[in-house]
Amino acid sequence: MKIDFTVVHPRHGKFADALTLPDDHALTVTDVEALKQARFDNWVTTIEAAPTRTVLEVDGEQYIELEGLPPTGAAVKEIDGVWYYKV
C-alpha cells in the first residue's frame, strides 16, 4: 500500500513524499500520521541544516552560487571563476 502525502511549510514550501506499507500493516491512523510527521520533520531539519550559498548583487540583480545544475531556464554568470545563477 502506498500512501502519498503533501505538507506545506510556511517558509520552505511544499514537501511531498510517500509511505509504502504492506497491505496487512497493523498501524493505526495515528501511527501513520506520526510516520508522515517524522518524514516531514526530518526534511525540515535537513533543509535548515544545509549550508548557505553565497548570494551576490551585480548591477541590482541577485545571483546565487551554483551547486550542480541551475534551475531550468535560469540565467547563469561566471564571476571570478565561480558560476552563479540569477534569482
Helices and strands as residue ranges (DSSP letters): E 2-9, E 13-20, H 29-49, E 55-58, E 61-65, E 76-79, E 82-86
